Amino acid sequence: MEKIVLIFWPEAGNVEKIADALGREFNPGQIEKFPVSEVTEEIMNRYNFFIFGGSTAGAETWRDASDSNRWSEFFLMLDKVNLENKKVAFYGLGDQILYPLHFVDGLGVFEKEFSVRGAFIAGRWPDKGYDYTESEGVSNGMFYGLALDEDNESDLSPQRLSKWALQIKKEFGLE
Ligand SMILES: Cc1cc2nc3c(=O)[nH]c(=O)nc-3n(C[C@H](O)[C@H](O)[C@H](O)COP(=O)(O)O)c2cc1C
């Protein structure tokens, strides 16, 4: 059974809760879950399938290089890894009511960082049914990954997750 590595940040909030829920959509043991702070070059080289989960909490979370920005450190490390034969997919947490101009912007960061490094990106998701104004995580009506809003639409997350997990299995070629 091909393993999928699920890399997420931050810990202990909605992003990690969704990581666990997503794990239940796959075969037992198929998902190996790591907070981004624990991911090494060796892990990136060893596996071929990855899911990345993050939240949007203001642009500074993604862009500055302070110690708290684990993703920035991780993306720098990726420069040493060949991603050309790897398949990746993203999910992003956001809040479309409080942040309608920046809903799940973080999905756009993932897309940029992985497309520039040549990874195959799976899991694009239609923006139909969401209520937002602008997002850096969307292009032509498709989010770059699964958008989830636990603050306002947690009731929709289980069905979104199940459907997206099936899509990922197909697009990763795992079924
Ligand atoms: C300070 C702050 C800023 C936020 N900024 C955004 C934003 O720009 N866009 C968005 O979609 N959600 C934004 N959110 C909402 C979070 O992404 C959302 O609550 C998410 O579920 C948090 O995940 P976590 O519990 O794993 O941190 C913000 C939340 C906080 C607390």
The ligand as an SDF file (V2000), in Angstrom:
LIG
                    3D

 31 33  0  0  0  0  0  0  0  0999 V2000
   -5.5700   36.4650   13.5370 C   0  0  0  0  0  0  0  0  0  0  0  0
   -6.3510   35.6340   12.5480 C   0  0  0  0  0  0  0  0  0  0  0  0
   -6.2780   35.9750   11.2040 C   0  0  0  0  0  0  0  0  0  0  0  0
   -6.9920   35.2190   10.2550 C   0  0  0  0  0  0  0  0  0  0  0  0
   -6.9060   35.5620    8.9240 N   0  0  0  0  0  0  0  0  0  0  0  0
   -7.6010   34.8450    8.0110 C   0  0  0  0  0  0  0  0  0  0  0  0
   -7.5400   35.1840    6.6180 C   0  0  0  0  0  0  0  0  0  0  0  0
   -6.8570   36.1220    6.2050 O   0  0  0  0  0  0  0  0  0  0  0  0
   -8.2470   34.4160    5.7510 N   0  0  0  0  0  0  0  0  0  0  0  0
   -9.0170   33.3550    6.1550 C   0  0  0  0  0  0  0  0  0  0  0  0
   -9.6310   32.7000    5.3040 O   0  0  0  0  0  0  0  0  0  0  0  0
   -9.0780   33.0040    7.4690 N   0  0  0  0  0  0  0  0  0  0  0  0
   -8.4040   33.7100    8.3860 C   0  0  0  0  0  0  0  0  0  0  0  0
   -8.4700   33.3500    9.7090 N   0  0  0  0  0  0  0  0  0  0  0  0
   -9.3130   32.2000   10.1070 C   0  0  0  0  0  0  0  0  0  0  0  0
   -8.5280   30.9150   10.3260 C   0  0  0  0  0  0  0  0  0  0  0  0
   -7.8440   30.5280    9.1760 O   0  0  0  0  0  0  0  0  0  0  0  0
   -9.4850   29.8020   10.7520 C   0  0  0  0  0  0  0  0  0  0  0  0
  -10.1100   30.1440   11.9690 O   0  0  0  0  0  0  0  0  0  0  0  0
   -8.8250   28.4280   10.8800 C   0  0  0  0  0  0  0  0  0  0  0  0
   -9.8330   27.4510   11.0850 O   0  0  0  0  0  0  0  0  0  0  0  0
   -7.7960   28.3650   12.0050 C   0  0  0  0  0  0  0  0  0  0  0  0
   -7.1600   27.1080   11.9890 O   0  0  0  0  0  0  0  0  0  0  0  0
   -6.2930   26.6120   13.2510 P   0  0  0  0  0  0  0  0  0  0  0  0
   -7.2870   26.4170   14.3950 O   0  0  0  0  0  0  0  0  0  0  0  0
   -5.6610   25.3150   12.8650 O   0  0  0  0  0  0  0  0  0  0  0  0
   -5.2880   27.6750   13.4960 O   0  0  0  0  0  0  0  0  0  0  0  0
   -7.7800   34.1070   10.6790 C   0  0  0  0  0  0  0  0  0  0  0  0
   -7.8220   33.7700   12.0250 C   0  0  0  0  0  0  0  0  0  0  0  0
   -7.1210   34.5050   12.9530 C   0  0  0  0  0  0  0  0  0  0  0  0
   -7.1970   34.1020   14.4100 C   0  0  0  0  0  0  0  0  0  0  0  0
  1  2  1  0
  2  3  1  0
  2 30  2  0
  3  4  2  0
  4  5  1  0
  4 28  1  0
  5  6  2  0
  6  7  1  0
  6 13  1  0
  7  8  2  0
  7  9  1  0
  9 10  1  0
 10 11  2  0
 10 12  1  0
 12 13  2  0
 13 14  1  0
 14 15  1  0
 14 28  1  0
 15 16  1  0
 16 17  1  0
 16 18  1  0
 18 19  1  0
 18 20  1  0
 20 21  1  0
 20 22  1  0
 22 23  1  0
 23 24  1  0
 24 25  2  0
 24 26  1  0
 24 27  1  0
 28 29  2  0
 29 30  1  0
 30 31  1  0
M  END
$$$$
